[in-house]
Amino acid sequence: MSKKAKQKTVYKQDDGRTIYSMAGLEGKTPEELEERDRQRRNAVKVTRKERRAMIAAAFQVYGPILLIILVAFGLAAVIVYLLMR
C-alpha cells in the first residue's frame, strides 16, 4: 500500500497587482460614489411647497387606509377581550 504524498502549497510572490479593490471595505466603492454623484446631478429639485403638497397628498391617500386597519385591529382586540371574559 502506497500513501499519497500531500501536495505542498506554493505561494506566489507579491507583484503589486490589485486582485480585489479594498475601497469598499471602508465605505463606498469609487464606482458607487460616482453613481451617487451622477444621481445627485440628475435629481429633480423640489421646492418646500411642492414637498408639502406631496406629503399632504400621501396622507390623503393612505390616511383612510391606515385608519381602517387601526379600527379593525381595535375591533378585533375588543372582540377577543369580550370572548375571553
C-alpha positions as CSV (number, residue, x, y, z in Angstrom):
1,M,0.0,0.0,0.0
2,S,1.4,3.3,-1.0
3,K,0.3,6.5,0.6
4,K,-0.4,9.6,-1.5
5,A,2.0,12.4,-0.6
6,K,0.3,15.6,0.4
7,Q,0.9,18.4,-2.1
8,K,3.0,21.3,-0.8
9,T,1.3,24.7,-1.1
10,V,3.2,27.1,-3.3
11,Y,2.8,30.8,-2.6
12,K,3.4,33.3,-5.3
13,Q,5.5,36.4,-4.8
14,D,3.5,39.6,-4.4
15,D,4.0,41.6,-7.6
16,G,1.8,44.6,-6.6
17,R,-1.2,43.9,-8.7
18,T,-4.6,44.5,-7.3
19,I,-6.8,41.4,-7.3
20,Y,-9.6,43.0,-5.4
21,S,-10.3,46.7,-4.7
22,M,-10.2,47.3,-0.9
23,A,-12.0,50.7,-1.3
24,G,-15.4,49.1,-0.5
25,L,-14.3,47.9,2.9
26,E,-14.2,51.3,4.5
27,G,-17.4,52.6,2.9
28,K,-18.4,53.1,-0.7
29,T,-16.5,52.0,-3.7
30,P,-15.4,54.6,-6.2
31,E,-18.0,53.3,-8.6
32,E,-20.7,53.8,-6.0
33,L,-19.5,57.3,-5.3
34,E,-19.5,58.2,-9.0
35,E,-23.1,56.7,-9.4
36,R,-24.2,58.8,-6.3
37,D,-22.8,62.0,-7.8
38,R,-24.4,61.2,-11.2
39,Q,-27.8,60.7,-9.5
40,R,-27.4,63.9,-7.5
41,R,-26.7,65.9,-10.7
42,N,-29.8,64.4,-12.4
43,A,-32.0,64.7,-9.3
44,V,-35.3,66.6,-9.6
45,K,-35.3,69.7,-7.5
46,V,-38.4,70.0,-5.3
47,T,-39.4,73.2,-3.5
48,R,-40.6,73.2,0.1
49,K,-44.2,74.0,-1.1
50,E,-44.1,71.1,-3.6
51,R,-42.7,68.7,-1.0
52,R,-45.5,69.6,1.5
53,A,-48.1,69.1,-1.2
54,M,-46.7,65.7,-2.0
55,I,-46.8,64.7,1.7
56,A,-50.4,66.0,2.1
57,A,-51.5,64.0,-0.9
58,A,-49.9,60.9,0.5
59,F,-51.7,61.4,3.8
60,Q,-55.0,61.9,1.9
61,V,-54.5,58.6,0.1
62,Y,-53.0,56.4,2.8
63,G,-54.7,58.0,5.9
64,P,-58.1,56.4,5.4
65,I,-56.4,53.0,4.8
66,L,-54.4,53.4,8.0
67,L,-57.5,54.3,10.0
68,I,-59.4,51.3,8.7
69,I,-56.6,49.0,9.7
70,L,-56.3,50.5,13.1
71,V,-60.1,50.3,13.7
72,A,-60.1,46.7,12.5
73,F,-57.3,45.8,14.9
74,G,-59.1,47.6,17.7
75,L,-62.4,45.9,16.9
76,A,-60.6,42.5,16.9
77,A,-59.0,43.3,20.3
78,V,-62.4,44.2,21.8
79,I,-64.0,41.0,20.4
80,V,-61.1,38.9,21.8
81,Y,-61.4,40.7,25.2
82,L,-65.2,40.0,25.3
83,L,-64.8,36.4,24.3
84,M,-62.1,35.8,27.0
85,R,-64.2,37.2,29.7
